């Protein structure tokens, strides 16, 4: 897995909303995101902090990759590299 971007909780919430997840609830600073696919509920919990630790981002990425293709997730979670010729 390549190096991950530094993201905030709201960044990850925006990313997950683009994959049809919605905010299902909140307890303290943790937001529960859900989506229904073929009658199966998929749930992720995201800490809504200004900056998340890379280990937390990696854990969220790994959990989300159970539901979303890792190739699609990498577009949002890894830095865009500019290749100069």
Biopython code that builds the backbone (N, CA, C, O; Angstrom):
import numpy as np
from Bio.PDB.StructureBuilder import StructureBuilder

atoms = [
    (1, "UNK", "N", (0.845, -1.179, 0.000)),
    (1, "UNK", "CA", (0.000, 0.000, 0.000)),
    (1, "UNK", "C", (0.886, 1.236, 0.000)),
    (1, "UNK", "O", (1.805, 1.341, 0.812)),
    (2, "UNK", "N", (0.619, 2.170, -0.900)),
    (2, "UNK", "CA", (1.423, 3.398, -0.930)),
    (2, "UNK", "C", (1.134, 4.293, 0.273)),
    (2, "UNK", "O", (0.197, 4.061, 1.038)),
    (3, "UNK", "N", (1.956, 5.305, 0.413)),
    (3, "UNK", "CA", (1.800, 6.276, 1.496)),
    (3, "UNK", "C", (0.431, 6.944, 1.390)),
    (3, "UNK", "O", (-0.065, 7.206, 0.295)),
    (4, "UNK", "N", (-0.167, 7.213, 2.549)),
    (4, "UNK", "CA", (-1.494, 7.826, 2.595)),
    (4, "UNK", "C", (-1.400, 9.328, 2.803)),
    (4, "UNK", "O", (-0.446, 9.831, 3.397)),
    (5, "UNK", "N", (-2.409, 10.036, 2.301)),
    (5, "UNK", "CA", (-2.528, 11.478, 2.538)),
    (5, "UNK", "C", (-2.884, 11.723, 3.998)),
    (5, "UNK", "O", (-3.402, 10.837, 4.678)),
    (6, "UNK", "N", (-2.606, 12.919, 4.467)),
    (6, "UNK", "CA", (-3.121, 13.355, 5.757)),
    (6, "UNK", "C", (-4.528, 13.879, 5.503)),
    (6, "UNK", "O", (-4.720, 14.800, 4.709)),
    (7, "UNK", "N", (-5.501, 13.295, 6.173)),
    (7, "UNK", "CA", (-6.907, 13.649, 5.964)),
    (7, "UNK", "C", (-7.567, 13.981, 7.289)),
    (7, "UNK", "O", (-7.127, 13.540, 8.351)),
    (8, "UNK", "N", (-8.626, 14.765, 7.207)),
    (8, "UNK", "CA", (-9.447, 15.043, 8.389)),
    (8, "UNK", "C", (-10.657, 14.111, 8.368)),
    (8, "UNK", "O", (-10.924, 13.444, 7.368)),
    (9, "UNK", "N", (-11.370, 14.074, 9.467)),
    (9, "UNK", "CA", (-12.592, 13.281, 9.514)),
    (9, "UNK", "C", (-13.606, 13.756, 8.486)),
    (9, "UNK", "O", (-14.271, 12.942, 7.845)),
    (10, "UNK", "N", (-13.727, 15.080, 8.325)),
    (10, "UNK", "CA", (-14.690, 15.601, 7.350)),
    (10, "UNK", "C", (-14.272, 15.278, 5.917)),
    (10, "UNK", "O", (-15.133, 15.102, 5.055)),
    (11, "UNK", "N", (-12.955, 15.195, 5.644)),
    (11, "UNK", "CA", (-12.483, 14.770, 4.321)),
    (11, "UNK", "C", (-12.959, 13.349, 4.017)),
    (11, "UNK", "O", (-13.460, 13.071, 2.928)),
    (12, "UNK", "N", (-12.797, 12.461, 4.986)),
    (12, "UNK", "CA", (-13.179, 11.062, 4.789)),
    (12, "UNK", "C", (-14.693, 10.930, 4.672)),
    (12, "UNK", "O", (-15.183, 10.119, 3.886)),
    (13, "UNK", "N", (-15.429, 11.708, 5.434)),
    (13, "UNK", "CA", (-16.891, 11.688, 5.338)),
    (13, "UNK", "C", (-17.324, 12.101, 3.933)),
    (13, "UNK", "O", (-18.222, 11.487, 3.355)),
    (14, "UNK", "N", (-16.690, 13.137, 3.379)),
    (14, "UNK", "CA", (-16.996, 13.583, 2.013)),
    (14, "UNK", "C", (-16.671, 12.489, 1.001)),
    (14, "UNK", "O", (-17.439, 12.262, 0.066)),
    (15, "UNK", "N", (-15.538, 11.811, 1.180)),
    (15, "UNK", "CA", (-15.154, 10.709, 0.287)),
    (15, "UNK", "C", (-16.205, 9.606, 0.332)),
    (15, "UNK", "O", (-16.643, 9.117, -0.709)),
    (16, "UNK", "N", (-16.608, 9.215, 1.536)),
    (16, "UNK", "CA", (-17.581, 8.127, 1.669)),
    (16, "UNK", "C", (-18.947, 8.516, 1.122)),
    (16, "UNK", "O", (-19.658, 7.667, 0.584)),
    (17, "UNK", "N", (-19.324, 9.783, 1.248)),
    (17, "UNK", "CA", (-20.593, 10.233, 0.667)),
    (17, "UNK", "C", (-20.585, 10.063, -0.844)),
    (17, "UNK", "O", (-21.632, 9.803, -1.436)),
    (18, "UNK", "N", (-19.417, 10.206, -1.488)),
    (18, "UNK", "CA", (-19.339, 10.012, -2.936)),
    (18, "UNK", "C", (-19.574, 8.548, -3.322)),
    (18, "UNK", "O", (-19.841, 8.251, -4.487)),
    (19, "UNK", "N", (-19.477, 7.634, -2.350)),
    (19, "UNK", "CA", (-19.765, 6.213, -2.572)),
    (19, "UNK", "C", (-21.127, 5.825, -1.987)),
    (19, "UNK", "O", (-21.366, 4.659, -1.671)),
    (20, "UNK", "N", (-22.006, 6.806, -1.847)),
    (20, "UNK", "CA", (-23.391, 6.617, -1.395)),
    (20, "UNK", "C", (-23.540, 6.244, 0.074)),
    (20, "UNK", "O", (-24.573, 5.694, 0.456)),
    (21, "UNK", "N", (-22.546, 6.522, 0.908)),
    (21, "UNK", "CA", (-22.721, 6.377, 2.349)),
    (21, "UNK", "C", (-23.431, 7.628, 2.853)),
    (21, "UNK", "O", (-23.299, 8.700, 2.262)),
    (22, "UNK", "N", (-24.180, 7.494, 3.940)),
    (22, "UNK", "CA", (-24.853, 8.634, 4.551)),
    (22, "UNK", "C", (-24.593, 8.615, 6.051)),
    (22, "UNK", "O", (-24.279, 7.574, 6.628)),
    (23, "UNK", "N", (-24.728, 9.780, 6.671)),
    (23, "UNK", "CA", (-24.531, 9.888, 8.114)),
    (23, "UNK", "C", (-25.746, 9.271, 8.801)),
    (23, "UNK", "O", (-26.875, 9.730, 8.626)),
    (24, "UNK", "N", (-25.495, 8.224, 9.583)),
    (24, "UNK", "CA", (-26.582, 7.512, 10.256)),
    (24, "UNK", "C", (-26.690, 7.899, 11.725)),
    (24, "UNK", "O", (-27.702, 7.616, 12.366)),
    (25, "UNK", "N", (-25.673, 8.532, 12.258)),
    (25, "UNK", "CA", (-25.717, 8.937, 13.659)),
    (25, "UNK", "C", (-24.365, 9.434, 14.118)),
    (25, "UNK", "O", (-23.360, 9.315, 13.416)),
    (26, "UNK", "N", (-24.367, 9.996, 15.320)),
    (26, "UNK", "CA", (-23.135, 10.521, 15.884)),
    (26, "UNK", "C", (-23.166, 10.341, 17.384)),
    (26, "UNK", "O", (-24.190, 10.569, 18.028)),
    (27, "UNK", "N", (-22.035, 9.929, 17.938)),
    (27, "UNK", "CA", (-21.889, 9.842, 19.382)),
    (27, "UNK", "C", (-20.563, 10.506, 19.719)),
    (27, "UNK", "O", (-19.495, 9.966, 19.433)),
    (28, "UNK", "N", (-20.643, 11.672, 20.323)),
    (28, "UNK", "CA", (-19.443, 12.453, 20.583)),
    (28, "UNK", "C", (-18.872, 12.935, 19.261)),
    (28, "UNK", "O", (-19.582, 13.538, 18.457)),
    (29, "UNK", "N", (-17.594, 12.672, 19.035)),
    (29, "UNK", "CA", (-16.966, 13.114, 17.790)),
    (29, "UNK", "C", (-16.930, 12.014, 16.728)),
    (29, "UNK", "O", (-16.365, 12.215, 15.652)),
    (30, "UNK", "N", (-17.523, 10.861, 17.015)),
    (30, "UNK", "CA", (-17.505, 9.755, 16.066)),
    (30, "UNK", "C", (-18.814, 9.694, 15.283)),
    (30, "UNK", "O", (-19.905, 9.693, 15.853)),
    (31, "UNK", "N", (-18.670, 9.643, 13.958)),
    (31, "UNK", "CA", (-19.826, 9.649, 13.063)),
    (31, "UNK", "C", (-19.975, 8.278, 12.425)),
    (31, "UNK", "O", (-19.020, 7.720, 11.885)),
    (32, "UNK", "N", (-21.182, 7.749, 12.496)),
    (32, "UNK", "CA", (-21.483, 6.458, 11.893)),
    (32, "UNK", "C", (-22.013, 6.688, 10.480)),
    (32, "UNK", "O", (-23.006, 7.388, 10.282)),
    (33, "UNK", "N", (-21.333, 6.086, 9.501)),
    (33, "UNK", "CA", (-21.728, 6.193, 8.093)),
    (33, "UNK", "C", (-22.281, 4.835, 7.647)),
    (33, "UNK", "O", (-21.723, 3.788, 7.972)),
    (34, "UNK", "N", (-23.386, 4.872, 6.898)),
    (34, "UNK", "CA", (-24.003, 3.635, 6.424)),
    (34, "UNK", "C", (-24.386, 3.750, 4.969)),
    (34, "UNK", "O", (-24.541, 4.844, 4.427)),
    (35, "UNK", "N", (-24.536, 2.590, 4.347)),
    (35, "UNK", "CA", (-25.172, 2.489, 3.037)),
    (35, "UNK", "C", (-25.758, 1.097, 2.926)),
    (35, "UNK", "O", (-25.289, 0.158, 3.569)),
    (36, "UNK", "N", (-26.788, 0.972, 2.106)),
    (36, "UNK", "CA", (-27.434, -0.314, 1.861)),
    (36, "UNK", "C", (-27.100, -0.753, 0.442)),
    (36, "UNK", "O", (-27.302, 0.002, -0.510)),
    (37, "UNK", "N", (-26.588, -1.973, 0.300)),
    (37, "UNK", "CA", (-26.286, -2.543, -1.004)),
    (37, "UNK", "C", (-26.891, -3.934, -1.050)),
    (37, "UNK", "O", (-26.516, -4.813, -0.274)),
    (38, "UNK", "N", (-27.828, -4.125, -1.964)),
    (38, "UNK", "CA", (-28.516, -5.419, -2.130)),
    (38, "UNK", "C", (-29.108, -5.912, -0.811)),
    (38, "UNK", "O", (-29.060, -7.104, -0.507)),
    (39, "UNK", "N", (-29.662, -4.989, -0.036)),
    (39, "UNK", "CA", (-30.304, -5.348, 1.229)),
    (39, "UNK", "C", (-29.339, -5.580, 2.380)),
    (39, "UNK", "O", (-29.763, -5.958, 3.472)),
    (40, "UNK", "N", (-28.053, -5.360, 2.155)),
    (40, "UNK", "CA", (-27.047, -5.556, 3.194)),
    (40, "UNK", "C", (-26.556, -4.194, 3.668)),
    (40, "UNK", "O", (-26.160, -3.348, 2.866)),
    (41, "UNK", "N", (-26.589, -3.996, 4.983)),
    (41, "UNK", "CA", (-26.145, -2.731, 5.568)),
    (41, "UNK", "C", (-24.623, -2.743, 5.721)),
    (41, "UNK", "O", (-24.056, -3.690, 6.265)),
    (42, "UNK", "N", (-23.971, -1.692, 5.239)),
    (42, "UNK", "CA", (-22.528, -1.537, 5.369)),
    (42, "UNK", "C", (-22.282, -0.316, 6.244)),
    (42, "UNK", "O", (-22.778, 0.771, 5.949)),
    (43, "UNK", "N", (-21.519, -0.492, 7.320)),
    (43, "UNK", "CA", (-21.335, 0.565, 8.318)),
    (43, "UNK", "C", (-19.852, 0.836, 8.569)),
    (43, "UNK", "O", (-19.052, -0.093, 8.680)),
    (44, "UNK", "N", (-19.499, 2.106, 8.657)),
    (44, "UNK", "CA", (-18.155, 2.545, 9.023)),
    (44, "UNK", "C", (-18.277, 3.652, 10.059)),
    (44, "UNK", "O", (-19.208, 4.455, 9.997)),
    (45, "UNK", "N", (-17.361, 3.704, 11.002)),
    (45, "UNK", "CA", (-17.353, 4.760, 12.012)),
    (45, "UNK", "C", (-16.108, 5.621, 11.802)),
    (45, "UNK", "O", (-14.988, 5.115, 11.724)),
    (46, "UNK", "N", (-16.331, 6.926, 11.712)),
    (46, "UNK", "CA", (-15.263, 7.873, 11.403)),
    (46, "UNK", "C", (-15.124, 8.888, 12.538)),
    (46, "UNK", "O", (-16.109, 9.532, 12.898)),
    (47, "UNK", "N", (-13.914, 9.049, 13.117)),
    (47, "UNK", "CA", (-13.727, 10.116, 14.101)),
    (47, "UNK", "C", (-13.674, 11.459, 13.371)),
    (47, "UNK", "O", (-12.886, 11.628, 12.441)),
    (48, "UNK", "N", (-14.494, 12.395, 13.780)),
    (48, "UNK", "CA", (-14.566, 13.696, 13.111)),
    (48, "UNK", "C", (-13.579, 14.667, 13.765)),
    (48, "UNK", "O", (-13.969, 15.585, 14.486)),
    (49, "UNK", "N", (-12.284, 14.437, 13.491)),
    (49, "UNK", "CA", (-11.223, 15.268, 14.042)),
    (49, "UNK", "C", (-10.577, 16.083, 12.920)),
    (49, "UNK", "O", (-10.640, 15.690, 11.755)),
    (50, "UNK", "N", (-9.956, 17.216, 13.264)),
    (50, "UNK", "CA", (-9.342, 18.064, 12.230)),
    (50, "UNK", "C", (-8.221, 17.372, 11.455)),
    (50, "UNK", "O", (-8.033, 17.648, 10.270)),
    (51, "UNK", "N", (-7.479, 16.480, 12.105)),
    (51, "UNK", "CA", (-6.435, 15.707, 11.425)),
    (51, "UNK", "C", (-6.381, 14.327, 12.066)),
    (51, "UNK", "O", (-6.296, 14.202, 13.288)),
    (52, "UNK", "N", (-6.432, 13.296, 11.233)),
    (52, "UNK", "CA", (-6.399, 11.927, 11.744)),
    (52, "UNK", "C", (-4.987, 11.364, 11.645)),
    (52, "UNK", "O", (-4.239, 11.697, 10.726)),
    (53, "UNK", "N", (-4.630, 10.511, 12.599)),
    (53, "UNK", "CA", (-3.344, 9.821, 12.541)),
    (53, "UNK", "C", (-3.321, 8.909, 11.316)),
    (53, "UNK", "O", (-4.362, 8.421, 10.876)),
    (54, "UNK", "N", (-2.141, 8.687, 10.779)),
    (54, "UNK", "CA", (-2.035, 7.827, 9.588)),
    (54, "UNK", "C", (-2.511, 6.409, 9.875)),
    (54, "UNK", "O", (-3.087, 5.762, 9.000)),
    (55, "UNK", "N", (-2.279, 5.920, 11.089)),
    (55, "UNK", "CA", (-2.752, 4.584, 11.452)),
    (55, "UNK", "C", (-4.275, 4.507, 11.435)),
    (55, "UNK", "O", (-4.845, 3.496, 11.026)),
    (56, "UNK", "N", (-4.929, 5.571, 11.878)),
    (56, "UNK", "CA", (-6.390, 5.633, 11.858)),
    (56, "UNK", "C", (-6.886, 5.701, 10.416)),
    (56, "UNK", "O", (-7.866, 5.045, 10.063)),
    (57, "UNK", "N", (-6.216, 6.489, 9.589)),
    (57, "UNK", "CA", (-6.593, 6.600, 8.175)),
    (57, "UNK", "C", (-6.438, 5.238, 7.497)),
    (57, "UNK", "O", (-7.298, 4.827, 6.718)),
    (58, "UNK", "N", (-5.338, 4.539, 7.795)),
    (58, "UNK", "CA", (-5.102, 3.212, 7.216)),
    (58, "UNK", "C", (-6.189, 2.228, 7.661)),
    (58, "UNK", "O", (-6.673, 1.433, 6.856)),
    (59, "UNK", "N", (-6.570, 2.281, 8.937)),
    (59, "UNK", "CA", (-7.616, 1.388, 9.443)),
    (59, "UNK", "C", (-8.949, 1.671, 8.747)),
    (59, "UNK", "O", (-9.663, 0.736, 8.383)),
    (60, "UNK", "N", (-9.291, 2.945, 8.559)),
    (60, "UNK", "CA", (-10.522, 3.308, 7.860)),
    (60, "UNK", "C", (-10.453, 2.830, 6.417)),
    (60, "UNK", "O", (-11.424, 2.286, 5.892)),
    (61, "UNK", "N", (-9.297, 3.033, 5.769)),
    (61, "UNK", "CA", (-9.103, 2.574, 4.386)),
    (61, "UNK", "C", (-9.322, 1.057, 4.298)),
    (61, "UNK", "O", (-10.037, 0.576, 3.419)),
    (62, "UNK", "N", (-8.697, 0.312, 5.221)),
    (62, "UNK", "CA", (-8.824, -1.152, 5.202)),
    (62, "UNK", "C", (-10.265, -1.595, 5.423)),
    (62, "UNK", "O", (-10.734, -2.528, 4.770)),
    (63, "UNK", "N", (-10.965, -0.939, 6.332)),
    (63, "UNK", "CA", (-12.374, -1.285, 6.583)),
    (63, "UNK", "C", (-13.234, -0.936, 5.375)),
    (63, "UNK", "O", (-14.099, -1.719, 4.982)),
    (64, "UNK", "N", (-13.001, 0.235, 4.785)),
    (64, "UNK", "CA", (-13.790, 0.659, 3.623)),
    (64, "UNK", "C", (-13.523, -0.239, 2.418)),
    (64, "UNK", "O", (-14.407, -0.436, 1.585)),
    (65, "UNK", "N", (-12.309, -0.784, 2.321)),
    (65, "UNK", "CA", (-11.981, -1.630, 1.170)),
    (65, "UNK", "C", (-12.728, -2.962, 1.197)),
    (65, "UNK", "O", (-12.701, -3.696, 0.209)),
    (66, "UNK", "N", (-13.393, -3.289, 2.301)),
    (66, "UNK", "CA", (-14.277, -4.461, 2.323)),
    (66, "UNK", "C", (-15.516, -4.203, 1.474)),
    (66, "UNK", "O", (-16.120, -5.138, 0.947)),
    (67, "UNK", "N", (-15.895, -2.930, 1.341)),
    (67, "UNK", "CA", (-17.124, -2.557, 0.638)),
    (67, "UNK", "C", (-16.870, -1.861, -0.698)),
    (67, "UNK", "O", (-17.710, -1.910, -1.596)),
    (68, "UNK", "N", (-15.717, -1.216, -0.826)),
    (68, "UNK", "CA", (-15.403, -0.405, -2.004)),
    (68, "UNK", "C", (-14.087, -0.923, -2.586)),
    (68, "UNK", "O", (-13.179, -1.291, -1.841)),
    (69, "UNK", "N", (-13.988, -0.950, -3.886)),
    (69, "UNK", "CA", (-12.774, -1.413, -4.554)),
    (69, "UNK", "C", (-11.561, -0.601, -4.081)),
    (69, "UNK", "O", (-11.609, 0.629, -4.086)),
    (70, "UNK", "N", (-10.479, -1.268, -3.674)),
    (70, "UNK", "CA", (-9.282, -0.534, -3.249)),
    (70, "UNK", "C", (-8.736, 0.392, -4.337)),
    (70, "UNK", "O", (-8.156, 1.433, -4.026)),
    (71, "UNK", "N", (-8.912, 0.030, -5.593)),
    (71, "UNK", "CA", (-8.454, 0.887, -6.693)),
    (71, "UNK", "C", (-9.200, 2.220, -6.659)),
    (71, "UNK", "O", (-8.595, 3.273, -6.860)),
    (72, "UNK", "N", (-10.503, 2.181, -6.408)),
    (72, "UNK", "CA", (-11.294, 3.414, -6.310)),
    (72, "UNK", "C", (-10.904, 4.224, -5.078)),
    (72, "UNK", "O", (-10.824, 5.450, -5.144)),
    (73, "UNK", "N", (-10.663, 3.554, -3.964)),
    (73, "UNK", "CA", (-10.300, 4.259, -2.729)),
    (73, "UNK", "C", (-8.943, 4.929, -2.828)),
    (73, "UNK", "O", (-8.755, 6.025, -2.299)),
    (74, "UNK", "N", (-7.986, 4.281, -3.503)),
    (74, "UNK", "CA", (-6.646, 4.848, -3.594)),
    (74, "UNK", "C", (-6.638, 6.217, -4.251)),
    (74, "UNK", "O", (-5.775, 7.042, -3.953)),
    (75, "UNK", "N", (-7.584, 6.466, -5.137)),
    (75, "UNK", "CA", (-7.669, 7.776, -5.787)),
    (75, "UNK", "C", (-7.847, 8.897, -4.761)),
    (75, "UNK", "O", (-7.386, 10.019, -4.968)),
    (76, "UNK", "N", (-8.517, 8.581, -3.663)),
    (76, "UNK", "CA", (-8.829, 9.581, -2.644)),
    (76, "UNK", "C", (-7.849, 9.569, -1.468)),
    (76, "UNK", "O", (-7.609, 10.605, -0.848)),
    (77, "UNK", "N", (-7.285, 8.400, -1.163)),
    (77, "UNK", "CA", (-6.473, 8.237, 0.038)),
    (77, "UNK", "C", (-4.974, 8.383, -0.181)),
    (77, "UNK", "O", (-4.231, 8.544, 0.787)),
    (78, "UNK", "N", (-4.511, 8.330, -1.426)),
    (78, "UNK", "CA", (-3.085, 8.441, -1.701)),
    (78, "UNK", "C", (-2.789, 9.766, -2.411)),
    (78, "UNK", "O", (-3.639, 10.299, -3.124)),
    (79, "UNK", "N", (-1.578, 10.290, -2.210)),
    (79, "UNK", "CA", (-1.234, 11.553, -2.877)),
    (79, "UNK", "C", (-1.169, 11.373, -4.383)),
    (79, "UNK", "O", (-0.747, 10.328, -4.880)),
    (80, "UNK", "N", (-1.592, 12.401, -5.102)),
    (80, "UNK", "CA", (-1.470, 12.387, -6.555)),
    (80, "UNK", "C", (-0.022, 12.714, -6.899)),
    (80, "UNK", "O", (0.519, 13.732, -6.469)),
    (81, "UNK", "N", (0.583, 11.850, -7.666)),
    (81, "UNK", "CA", (1.970, 12.072, -8.045)),
    (81, "UNK", "C", (2.036, 12.649, -9.443)),
    (81, "UNK", "O", (1.390, 12.152, -10.366)),
    (82, "UNK", "N", (2.812, 13.690, -9.587)),
    (82, "UNK", "CA", (3.014, 14.311, -10.881)),
    (82, "UNK", "C", (4.317, 13.755, -11.459)),
    (82, "UNK", "O", (5.380, 13.864, -10.849)),
    (83, "UNK", "N", (4.213, 13.169, -12.626)),
    (83, "UNK", "CA", (5.390, 12.595, -13.264)),
    (83, "UNK", "C", (5.896, 13.587, -14.306)),
    (83, "UNK", "O", (5.184, 13.943, -15.245)),
    (84, "UNK", "N", (7.129, 14.021, -14.123)),
    (84, "UNK", "CA", (7.738, 14.963, -15.071)),
    (84, "UNK", "C", (8.695, 14.204, -15.976)),
    (84, "UNK", "O", (9.517, 13.420, -15.501)),
    (85, "UNK", "N", (8.591, 14.432, -17.261)),
    (85, "UNK", "CA", (9.499, 13.759, -18.204)),
    (85, "UNK", "C", (10.750, 14.574, -18.408)),
    (85, "UNK", "O", (11.632, 14.172, -19.166)),
]
sb = StructureBuilder()
sb.init_structure("model")
sb.init_model(0)
sb.init_chain("A")
sb.init_seg("    ")
for serial, (resi, resn, name, xyz) in enumerate(atoms, 1):
    if name == "N":
        sb.init_residue(resn, " ", resi, " ")
    sb.init_atom(name, np.array(xyz, "f"), 0.0, 1.0, " ", f" {name:<3s}", serial, name[0])
structure = sb.get_structure()
